[in-house]
Amino acid sequence: PKYQCNICPRQFRNVTDYERHIRSHTKEKRYECEVCHLTFGLLANAKKHMVKHNEERPFKCEVCPKAYHFEHDFKRHKLTHLKKEGMPLSRLL
């Protein structure tokens, strides 16, 4: 590896990964949401956040009225129904 972080032991082969890592230490947030002005260090995180401002929530719960933008949030929600007594697993699949 050519690039050594001077704050932690991480090493990187290319400058892009190294610079991205350095921003994690400095808390530099270069990307701002145009809707709510929340800031992010990584463009990928800013893009993921922007989806939340979209009205579309394609992952809808069959048991309750909740709906989600992201499948992983929806799956986590479904587990809450499993904890309720008497909820058959088949209702959640």
Z-matrix of the N, CA and C atoms (Angstrom, degrees):
N
C 1 1.457
C 2 1.528 1 112.05
N 3 1.319 2 115.59 1 137.85
C 4 1.454 3 121.25 2 -176.43
C 5 1.521 4 113.33 3 -90.87
N 6 1.322 5 117.56 4 -26.60
C 7 1.463 6 120.55 5 -172.54
C 8 1.522 7 110.74 6 -114.79
N 9 1.320 8 115.61 7 118.57
C 10 1.471 9 122.96 8 -177.78
C 11 1.530 10 108.78 9 -109.22
N 12 1.317 11 117.17 10 126.71
C 13 1.459 12 120.89 11 175.37
C 14 1.528 13 108.44 12 -69.13
N 15 1.328 14 117.02 13 135.10
C 16 1.462 15 120.12 14 179.77
C 17 1.535 16 112.22 15 -89.95
N 18 1.331 17 116.62 16 2.86
C 19 1.461 18 121.32 17 179.38
C 20 1.526 19 111.69 18 -106.88
N 21 1.313 20 116.43 19 -35.06
C 22 1.468 21 121.44 20 179.80
C 23 1.533 22 108.87 21 -137.64
N 24 1.319 23 118.54 22 174.83
C 25 1.476 24 120.36 23 -175.74
C 26 1.533 25 115.93 24 -77.09
N 27 1.324 26 118.85 25 0.84
C 28 1.467 27 120.68 26 -176.99
C 29 1.524 28 111.78 27 -63.30
N 30 1.333 29 115.11 28 143.74
C 31 1.464 30 122.55 29 177.37
C 32 1.522 31 108.59 30 -129.56
N 33 1.335 32 115.80 31 151.52
C 34 1.457 33 120.70 32 -175.63
C 35 1.518 34 110.92 33 -137.07
N 36 1.313 35 115.50 34 147.78
C 37 1.462 36 121.82 35 -179.80
C 38 1.528 37 111.90 36 -85.58
N 39 1.342 38 116.98 37 -27.43
C 40 1.464 39 117.78 38 -179.02
C 41 1.522 40 111.14 39 -129.14
N 42 1.316 41 114.92 40 155.41
C 43 1.460 42 121.75 41 -173.35
C 44 1.528 43 112.13 42 -66.89
N 45 1.319 44 118.36 43 -32.34
C 46 1.466 45 120.82 44 -179.62
C 47 1.522 46 111.30 45 -62.48
N 48 1.327 47 116.45 46 -47.79
C 49 1.465 48 120.01 47 178.67
C 50 1.523 49 111.28 48 -65.10
N 51 1.318 50 115.86 49 -38.52
C 52 1.465 51 120.95 50 178.64
C 53 1.533 52 110.79 51 -61.71
N 54 1.338 53 116.68 52 -48.36
C 55 1.463 54 120.66 53 -178.90
C 56 1.525 55 111.57 54 -64.58
N 57 1.319 56 117.33 55 -38.39
C 58 1.466 57 121.14 56 176.78
C 59 1.526 58 109.77 57 -61.72
N 60 1.316 59 116.19 58 -42.73
C 61 1.460 60 121.17 59 179.21
C 62 1.531 61 111.18 60 -64.11
N 63 1.308 62 117.88 61 -43.96
C 64 1.467 63 121.80 62 -179.82
C 65 1.528 64 110.32 63 -58.35
N 66 1.332 65 117.11 64 -39.44
C 67 1.470 66 120.11 65 178.04
C 68 1.524 67 111.49 66 -61.42
N 69 1.326 68 117.85 67 -28.31
C 70 1.469 69 119.63 68 178.44
C 71 1.524 70 110.88 69 -67.33
N 72 1.313 71 117.42 70 -28.27
C 73 1.467 72 121.00 71 177.36
C 74 1.527 73 111.54 72 -80.91
N 75 1.316 74 116.91 73 -37.72
C 76 1.464 75 120.74 74 -175.03
C 77 1.521 76 112.63 75 -84.53
N 78 1.311 77 116.37 76 -12.00
C 79 1.472 78 122.02 77 -177.90
C 80 1.530 79 111.84 78 63.20
N 81 1.332 80 115.87 79 22.29
C 82 1.462 81 120.49 80 177.09
C 83 1.524 82 108.75 81 -64.39
N 84 1.316 83 116.43 82 130.12
C 85 1.461 84 121.29 83 -179.31
C 86 1.522 85 108.21 84 -123.04
N 87 1.324 86 115.46 85 100.79
C 88 1.465 87 121.32 86 -173.01
C 89 1.523 88 113.57 87 -93.11
N 90 1.330 89 118.44 88 -11.64
C 91 1.456 90 120.94 89 -174.27
C 92 1.526 91 109.67 90 -114.87
N 93 1.331 92 115.86 91 125.92
C 94 1.461 93 120.94 92 -176.87
C 95 1.521 94 110.75 93 -117.37
N 96 1.319 95 115.89 94 136.91
C 97 1.456 96 121.87 95 175.37
C 98 1.527 97 108.44 96 -70.07
N 99 1.320 98 116.55 97 128.73
C 100 1.460 99 120.94 98 -179.38
C 101 1.524 100 112.27 99 -73.51
N 102 1.320 101 116.92 100 -16.89
C 103 1.464 102 120.86 101 -177.47
C 104 1.526 103 111.54 102 -89.98
N 105 1.336 104 117.10 103 -52.84
C 106 1.474 105 120.19 104 -174.35
C 107 1.530 106 113.34 105 -114.08
N 108 1.328 107 117.24 106 -3.23
C 109 1.468 108 124.02 107 176.42
C 110 1.530 109 114.52 108 67.84
N 111 1.313 110 117.24 109 17.07
C 112 1.462 111 120.96 110 171.69
C 113 1.524 112 107.12 111 -67.83
N 114 1.326 113 117.96 112 144.46
C 115 1.463 114 120.35 113 -177.57
C 116 1.523 115 111.34 114 -113.43
N 117 1.335 116 115.15 115 153.58
C 118 1.456 117 122.86 116 -175.51
C 119 1.520 118 110.52 117 -137.22
N 120 1.313 119 115.84 118 147.95
C 121 1.451 120 121.82 119 177.13
C 122 1.517 121 112.74 120 -80.75
N 123 1.319 122 116.78 121 -28.07
C 124 1.463 123 121.06 122 -177.88
C 125 1.525 124 110.53 123 -118.89
N 126 1.313 125 116.33 124 138.45
C 127 1.456 126 121.72 125 178.38
C 128 1.524 127 110.71 126 -59.51
N 129 1.321 128 117.30 127 -39.44
C 130 1.467 129 120.85 128 -179.46
C 131 1.527 130 110.90 129 -59.23
N 132 1.321 131 117.28 130 -40.32
C 133 1.463 132 120.49 131 179.10
C 134 1.527 133 111.18 132 -69.01
N 135 1.323 134 117.00 133 -36.53
C 136 1.466 135 120.72 134 177.72
C 137 1.526 136 110.40 135 -64.79
N 138 1.326 137 116.90 136 -42.46
C 139 1.467 138 120.79 137 179.20
C 140 1.523 139 111.02 138 -64.55
N 141 1.319 140 116.40 139 -42.22
C 142 1.465 141 120.15 140 178.55
C 143 1.529 142 109.88 141 -61.80
N 144 1.319 143 117.03 142 -41.54
C 145 1.460 144 121.88 143 178.91
C 146 1.528 145 111.00 144 -62.11
N 147 1.327 146 118.09 145 -41.99
C 148 1.462 147 121.86 146 -176.65
C 149 1.524 148 112.28 147 -58.82
N 150 1.318 149 117.33 148 -29.75
C 151 1.463 150 121.04 149 177.98
C 152 1.524 151 110.26 150 -58.63
N 153 1.318 152 117.06 151 -32.71
C 154 1.463 153 120.85 152 -177.98
C 155 1.527 154 112.46 153 -66.15
N 156 1.320 155 117.57 154 -21.83
C 157 1.460 156 120.37 155 177.82
C 158 1.526 157 111.29 156 -83.22
N 159 1.307 158 116.40 157 -10.50
C 160 1.455 159 122.10 158 176.68
C 161 1.529 160 107.88 159 -76.76
N 162 1.306 161 117.31 160 137.25
C 163 1.470 162 121.15 161 -179.11
C 164 1.528 163 112.67 162 -70.15
N 165 1.315 164 117.22 163 -24.69
C 166 1.462 165 120.78 164 -175.83
C 167 1.523 166 111.21 165 -68.77
N 168 1.312 167 115.39 166 128.24
C 169 1.468 168 122.61 167 176.13
C 170 1.529 169 106.80 168 -130.86
N 171 1.317 170 116.34 169 88.62
C 172 1.467 171 119.90 170 -171.68
C 173 1.527 172 115.44 171 -72.54
N 174 1.322 173 118.46 172 -16.16
C 175 1.461 174 120.69 173 -176.79
C 176 1.525 175 109.06 174 -99.48
N 177 1.339 176 115.72 175 98.08
C 178 1.455 177 122.07 176 -174.21
C 179 1.527 178 111.03 177 -105.71
N 180 1.314 179 115.43 178 133.90
C 181 1.457 180 121.47 179 179.47
C 182 1.528 181 109.31 180 -74.15
N 183 1.331 182 116.38 181 135.74
C 184 1.466 183 122.59 182 178.75
C 185 1.526 184 111.47 183 -80.79
N 186 1.325 185 116.79 184 -15.20
C 187 1.458 186 121.44 185 -173.47
C 188 1.532 187 111.65 186 -98.20
N 189 1.326 188 116.61 187 -38.53
C 190 1.464 189 121.19 188 -177.84
C 191 1.531 190 108.76 189 -133.66
N 192 1.322 191 117.96 190 174.76
C 193 1.474 192 119.42 191 -175.70
C 194 1.529 193 116.57 192 -78.10
N 195 1.306 194 119.01 193 3.27
C 196 1.467 195 120.65 194 -177.18
C 197 1.530 196 111.76 195 -70.70
N 198 1.346 197 114.78 196 149.23
C 199 1.465 198 121.81 197 177.50
C 200 1.527 199 107.93 198 -143.54
N 201 1.340 200 115.54 199 154.39
C 202 1.467 201 120.58 200 -171.84
C 203 1.522 202 111.80 201 -134.58
N 204 1.327 203 114.88 202 152.19
C 205 1.466 204 122.08 203 175.79
C 206 1.525 205 110.95 204 -76.66
N 207 1.327 206 116.38 205 -36.19
C 208 1.457 207 121.29 206 -172.38
C 209 1.522 208 111.29 207 -117.29
N 210 1.325 209 115.54 208 140.45
C 211 1.459 210 121.07 209 -178.68
C 212 1.525 211 111.92 210 -61.58
N 213 1.342 212 118.14 211 -39.01
C 214 1.465 213 119.25 212 -177.85
C 215 1.532 214 111.36 213 -64.85
N 216 1.333 215 117.86 214 -34.36
C 217 1.471 216 120.36 215 176.02
C 218 1.526 217 110.47 216 -68.58
N 219 1.316 218 115.99 217 -40.10
C 220 1.466 219 121.35 218 178.62
C 221 1.529 220 111.34 219 -62.52
N 222 1.326 221 116.73 220 -44.45
C 223 1.471 222 120.25 221 179.31
C 224 1.523 223 111.07 222 -62.94
N 225 1.320 224 117.07 223 -39.80
C 226 1.464 225 120.57 224 177.98
C 227 1.535 226 109.89 225 -63.86
N 228 1.328 227 116.83 226 -39.62
C 229 1.462 228 121.16 227 177.98
C 230 1.530 229 111.19 228 -62.61
N 231 1.329 230 116.88 229 -43.07
C 232 1.470 231 119.85 230 -178.51
C 233 1.518 232 111.71 231 -57.52
N 234 1.315 233 116.89 232 -32.52
C 235 1.466 234 120.29 233 179.19
C 236 1.524 235 111.78 234 -63.95
N 237 1.329 236 118.06 235 -27.27
C 238 1.468 237 119.66 236 178.49
C 239 1.520 238 110.67 237 -64.83
N 240 1.321 239 117.07 238 -32.12
C 241 1.467 240 120.15 239 178.48
C 242 1.528 241 111.04 240 -71.18
N 243 1.322 242 116.10 241 -31.92
C 244 1.467 243 119.37 242 178.52
C 245 1.523 244 111.32 243 -63.68
N 246 1.315 245 116.33 244 -30.62
C 247 1.459 246 120.61 245 -178.16
C 248 1.527 247 111.91 246 -74.11
N 249 1.323 248 116.45 247 -20.52
C 250 1.461 249 119.82 248 179.29
C 251 1.526 250 109.08 249 -76.10
N 252 1.274 251 115.93 250 134.42
C 253 1.466 252 121.76 251 -176.42
C 254 1.523 253 110.94 252 -62.09
N 255 1.320 254 115.60 253 134.49
C 256 1.453 255 121.38 254 175.14
C 257 1.516 256 115.51 255 84.48
N 258 1.318 257 118.78 256 4.28
C 259 1.461 258 120.28 257 -179.69
C 260 1.524 259 109.64 258 -83.98
N 261 1.337 260 117.84 259 112.71
C 262 1.470 261 119.80 260 179.57
C 263 1.528 262 111.29 261 -70.61
N 264 1.302 263 116.33 262 137.78
C 265 1.458 264 122.59 263 -179.81
C 266 1.526 265 111.22 264 -57.57
N 267 1.327 266 117.71 265 -34.61
C 268 1.463 267 121.21 266 -177.66
C 269 1.526 268 112.54 267 -60.08
N 270 1.325 269 118.82 268 -26.04
C 271 1.464 270 121.64 269 178.73
C 272 1.519 271 111.70 270 -70.09
N 273 1.326 272 116.67 271 -19.80
C 274 1.459 273 120.67 272 -174.79
C 275 1.515 274 113.96 273 -101.98
N 276 1.295 275 118.74 274 -7.04
C 277 1.468 276 120.95 275 -176.70
C 278 1.506 277 112.32 276 -92.03
